[in-house]
Amino acid sequence: MMCTVIYDGECDFCRTCVAWVKVRAEIKAVANQEINPAEFGITREQCEKSVVVIADKTYFAAKAVAVLLDKSGYKVLAKLLRLSGKLGEVGYKYVAEHRNGLLVAALHWVIKRTI
């Protein structure tokens, strides 16, 4: 089943991550700047705060990333992220808040090379 990914279309890291998933899974990806969130049953604040995946239900932040990893064939990594609970959410928040930081820049560089 194809899912919809709503992401920050102005964020280079986010665009790269979506491109990485598109190579590995069939998804419909739309930038949050190009949609009316109400049409997806979410608020503007929700889709500006984190990535959103709409599949069997609606997922946000680390849970959304876990769904995308699972659909991309990284089932063990997806399971570990789900099991991490709060730790995964803290990690997601760190990445979201440090998009221009050195650690995220290094991660971004690695992801770009695997597309």
FIPA-754863 format. One record per residue: x negated, y, z of N, C-alpha, C, O in turn; residue number from 1. Coordinates in steps of 0.001 Angstrom, whole numbers, padded with zeros to 6 digits, m for minus. Example, Ala and Ser with C-alpha at 12.3 -4.5 7.8 and 13.67 -1.06 7.14 Angstrom:
BEGIN
      nxx      nyy      nzz     caxx     cayy     cazz      cxx      cyy      czz      oxx      oyy      ozz    i
  m013190  m005690   007800  m012300  m004500   007800  m013200  m003300   007800  m014236  m003319   008465    1
  m012850  m002250   007080  m013670  m001060   007140  m012900   000030   007870  m013409   001138   008039    2
//
This chain:
BEGIN
      nxx      nyy      nzz     caxx     cayy     cazz      cxx      cyy      czz      oxx      oyy      ozz    i
  m000836  m001176   000000   000000   000000   000000  m000887   001248   000000  m001800   001375   000816    1
  m000605   002159  m000923  m001374   003389  m000997  m000953   004325   000129   000223   004408   000485    2
  m001935   005025   000679  m001642   005994   001724  m001978   007390   001222  m002682   007559   000226    3
  m001464   008375   001924  m001750   009766   001613  m002698   010310   002668  m002488   010120   003867    4
  m003741   010987   002211  m004714   011603   003097  m004587   013110   002930  m004667   013632   001818    5
  m004389   013796   004038  m004322   015260   004037  m005572   015740   004769  m005803   015390   005926    6
  m006367   016540   004080  m007677   016926   004607  m007927   018409   004351  m007160   019067   003648    7
  m009004   018924   004925  m009380   020318   004745  m010104   020463   003408  m011275   020102   003285    8
  m009411   020985   002427  m009973   021128   001092  m011052   022189   000982  m011720   022291  m000046    9
  m011227   022975   002023  m012267   024005   002015  m013561   023530   002669  m014563   024246   002661   10
  m013542   022344   003225  m014695   021786   003941  m015455   020822   003026  m014902   019817   002580   11
  m016711   021130   002754  m017524   020288   001879  m017693   018887   002456  m017639   017905   001716   12
  m017896   018784   003763  m018028   017474   004408  m016751   016656   004220  m016811   015469   003899   13
  m015598   017292   004422  m014312   016606   004267  m014109   016133   002830  m013677   015004   002597   14
  m014425   017007   001862  m014281   016638   000442  m015184   015456   000100  m014781   014566  m000649   15
  m016395   015440   000640  m017319   014338   000395  m016780   013035   000994  m016845   011982   000359   16
  m016257   013109   002199  m015695   011910   002843  m014510   011356   002050  m014378   010143   001886   17
  m013662   012239   001568  m012523   011801   000754  m013019   011155  m000539  m012482   010129  m000957   18
  m014027   011735  m001173  m014594   011152  m002393  m015164   009758  m002107  m015023   008847  m002923   19
  m015805   009600  m000949  m016362   008303  m000550  m015249   007257  m000431  m015391   006130  m000906   20
  m014148   007641   000206  m013027   006705   000368  m012410   006380  m000992  m012081   005223  m001256   21
  m012248   007377  m001852  m011623   007160  m003172  m012376   006130  m004006  m011771   005423  m004811   22
  m013684   006041  m003821  m014480   005050  m004540  m014149   003641  m004048  m014311   002671  m004789   23
  m013694   003527  m002819  m013506   002227  m002182  m012050   001814  m001976  m011770   000639  m001738   24
  m011129   002761  m002064  m009719   002451  m001783  m008812   003352  m002619  m009181   004460  m003007   25
  m007635   002842  m002875  m006650   003632  m003610  m005898   004511  m002611  m005114   004024  m001797   26
  m006154   005803  m002692  m005492   006764  m001815  m005016   007944  m002636  m005517   008218  m003726   27
  m004046   008627  m002087  m003635   009922  m002644  m004174   010952  m001661  m003801   010952  m000487   28
  m005044   011824  m002136  m005660   012823  m001261  m005189   014213  m001665  m005229   014576  m002840   29
  m004742   014985  m000679  m004307   016358  m000927  m004890   017276   000131  m004930   016947   001317   30
  m005340   018429  m000326  m005878   019419   000605  m004739   020036   001396  m003675   020312   000842   31
  m004954   020254   002682  m003873   020818   003509  m003495   022221   003059  m002393   022686   003350   32
  m004389   022900   002358  m004108   024247   001876  m003119   024248   000706  m002572   025295   000359   33
  m002889   023086   000101  m002059   022985  m001098  m000678   022379  m000840   000068   022119  m001784   34
  m000337   022156   000417   000928   021474   000706   001811   022279   001644   001373   023225   002300   35
   003061   021870   001681   003991   022311   002719   004016   021156   003724   004623   020122   003447   36
   003377   021308   004870   003275   020199   005823   004622   019587   006206   004708   018385   006454   37
   005664   020398   006255   006984   019888   006643   007454   018774   005698   008196   017882   006108   38
   007023   018831   004444   007396   017779   003489   006788   016429   003860   007239   015388   003382   39
   005772   016448   004707   005117   015224   005164   005471   014901   006616   004947   013948   007193   40
   006350   015690   007191   006774   015452   008569   005760   015871   009607   005768   015358   010726   41
   004879   016805   009247   003873   017293   010175   003905   018825   010190   004596   019455   009389   42
   003153   019399   011107   003090   020856   011197   001801   021374   010562   000857   020617   010338   43
   001778   022665   010278   000561   023299   009749  m000584   023129   010757  m001717   022831   010378   44
  m000275   023321   012032  m001295   023186   013070  m001904   021777   013073  m003119   021628   013202   45
  m001070   020754   012933  m001577   019384   012941  m002535   019125   011782  m003592   018524   011971   46
  m002169   019577   010587  m003028   019267   009443  m004242   020188   009367  m005191   019885   008643   47
  m004236   021291   010088  m005427   022135   010149  m006381   021674   011248  m007569   021997   011227   48
  m005855   020924   012199  m006653   020466   013336  m007445   019196   013021  m008537   018999   013554   49
  m006897   018330   012151  m007580   017072   011857  m007106   016485   010537  m006109   016912   009954   50
  m007857   015496   010095  m007425   014736   008938  m006147   013989   009321  m005968   013584   010469   51
  m005270   013816   008342  m004006   013113   008560  m003912   011999   007520  m004176   012224   006338   52
  m003542   010816   007954  m003288   009710   007035  m001855   009267   007245  m001431   008975   008363   53
  m001120   009224   006150   000262   008762   006195   000303   007426   005474   000127   007348   004258   54
   000539   006387   006245   000596   005018   005727   001883   004392   006262   002971   004892   005979   55
   001777   003314   007023   002952   002722   007656   003531   003666   008700   004714   003591   009031   56
   002679   004564   009220   003074   005655   010096   002053   006772   009916   001180   006671   009053   57
   002142   007811   010694   001234   008946   010548   000132   008869   011590   000392   008696   012781   58
  m001106   009001   011122  m002287   008918   011980  m003069   010227   011902  m003089   010887   010863   59
  m003706   010592   013000  m004495   011809   013075  m005896   011495   013587  m006107   010517   014304   60
  m006848   012343   013205  m008208   012342   013731  m008874   010965   013623  m008853   010358   012552   61
  m009459   010467   014706  m010211   009208   014670  m009337   008028   014248  m009818   007120   013571   62
  m008075   008029   014633  m007176   006940   014226  m006973   006962   012716  m006866   005910   012085   63
  m006920   008165   012134  m006804   008291   010678  m008068   007778   009997  m007995   007081   008985   64
  m009217   008123   010550  m010491   007650   010001  m010549   006126   010061  m011025   005491   009120   65
  m010075   005536   011147  m010063   004069   011273  m009212   003437   010176  m009598   002415   009608   66
  m008069   004028   009874  m007216   003511   008790  m007982   003570   007464  m007957   002614   006689   67
  m008654   004682   007208  m009396   004829   005954  m010572   003861   005869  m010848   003316   004801   68
  m011261   003645   006978  m012345   002664   006989  m011802   001268   006695  m012399   000513   005928   69
  m010679   000932   007302  m010049  m000367   007080  m009686  m000543   005609  m009982  m001581   005017   70
  m009049   000461   005020  m008650   000392   003615  m009854   000359   002683  m009759  m000131   001557   71
  m010993   000882   003152  m012214   000915   002349  m013024  m000365   002460  m014076  m000495   001833   72
  m012540  m001310   003253  m013227  m002586   003389  m014148  m002687   004594  m014814  m003705   004783   73
  m014190  m001656   005400  m015039  m001645   006593  m014204  m002007   007823  m014055  m001210   008749   74
  m013674  m003210   007808  m012716  m003646   008820  m013327  m003723   010221  m012673  m003359   011198   75
  m014558  m004188   010328  m015203  m004287   011645  m015444  m002898   012208  m015173  m002650   013383   76
  m015944  m001999   011391  m016170  m000628   011838  m014854   000048   012232  m014795   000784   013218   77
  m013804  m000210   011453  m012481   000334   011777  m011995  m000199   013126  m011453   000552   013937   78
  m012190  m001480   013356  m011772  m002107   014622  m012551  m001505   015796  m011973  m001211   016842   79
  m013861  m001323   015617  m014678  m000726   016676  m014229   000699   016988  m014175   001099   018151   80
  m013911   001454   015955  m013434   002820   016163  m012106   002815   016913  m011901   003629   017813   81
  m011212   001911   016553  m009926   001807   017266  m010133   001433   018735  m009491   001984   019629   82
  m011038   000489   018959  m011298   000029   020329  m012009   001077   021175  m011947   001035   022403   83
  m012678   002010   020524  m013432   003030   021266  m012517   004020   021979  m012951   004707   022904   84
  m011268   004100   021561  m010291   004960   022233  m010730   006406   022321  m011001   007050   021307   85
  m010798   006914   023548  m011149   008318   023784  m012529   008668   023234  m012740   009784   022758   86
  m013457   007736   023293  m014801   007987   022791  m014764   008315   021297  m015461   009221   020840   87
  m013962   007587   020550  m013805   007857   019118  m013210   009229   018865  m013622   009930   017940   88
  m012245   009611   019682  m011631   010936   019540  m012624   012042   019871  m012642   013084   019215   89
  m013455   011814   020892  m014487   012788   021249  m015493   012914   020090  m015913   014018   019744   90
  m015868   011784   019504  m016787   011799   018365  m016196   012541   017181  m016881   013321   016520   91
  m014912   012292   016914  m014242   012995   015821  m014242   014497   016080  m014541   015288   015185   92
  m013909   014880   017290  m013856   016300   017642  m015236   016937   017502  m015350   018069   017031   93
  m016276   016224   017904  m017637   016751   017773  m017956   017036   016305  m018440   018116   015967   94
  m017686   016070   015447  m017962   016253   014020  m017152   017423   013469  m017684   018254   012733   95
  m015883   017493   013818  m015021   018574   013323  m015507   019942   013766  m015405   020914   013017   96
  m016032   020020   014976  m016468   021312   015514  m017906   021669   015130  m018338   022803   015338   97
  m018645   020714   014575  m020052   020949   014232  m020329   020623   012764  m021384   020085   012428   98
  m019383   020949   011902  m019518   020633   010474  m020791   021194   009865  m021337   020614   008926   99
  m021266   022303   010382  m022468   022932   009836  m023713   022654   010674  m024775   023228   010434  100
  m023569   021771   011654  m024699   021427   012509  m025625   020419   011851  m025276   019805   010843  101
  m026796   020255   012424  m027829   019384   011870  m027387   017917   011801  m027610   017253   010788  102
  m026769   017413   012861  m026351   016009   012885  m025304   015724   011813  m025395   014719   011108  103
  m024316   016595   011687  m023275   016387   010674  m023851   016597   009278  m023451   015909   008339  104
  m024772   017524   009129  m025425   017738   007832  m026180   016475   007407  m026160   016103   006234  105
  m026841   015821   008359  m027561   014577   008053  m026577   013479   007662  m026812   012744   006702  106
  m025487   013368   008397  m024448   012389   008062  m023867   012679   006686  m023643   011760   005897  107
  m023624   013944   006398  m023096   014364   005103  m024048   013950   003980  m023609   013444   002947  108
  m025335   014161   004180  m026347   013796   003193  m026300   012283   002910  m026360   011859   001756  109
  m026194   011493   003963  m026143   010034   003806  m024880   009617   003047  m024950   008794   002134  110
  m023746   010170   003414  m022494   009808   002745  m022549   010165   001263  m022113   009379   000422  111
  m023072   011325   000940  m023176   011747  m000468  m023966   010735  m001295  m023653   010497  m002462  112
  m024985   010147  m000689  m025846   009219  m001424  m025206   007848  m001608  m025749   007011  m002329  113
  m024066   007602  m000972  m023418   006290  m001099  m022153   006338  m001954  m021423   005353  m002059  114
  m021908   007490  m002557  m020715   007610  m003425  m021046   007065  m004799  m020192   007067  m005685  115
//
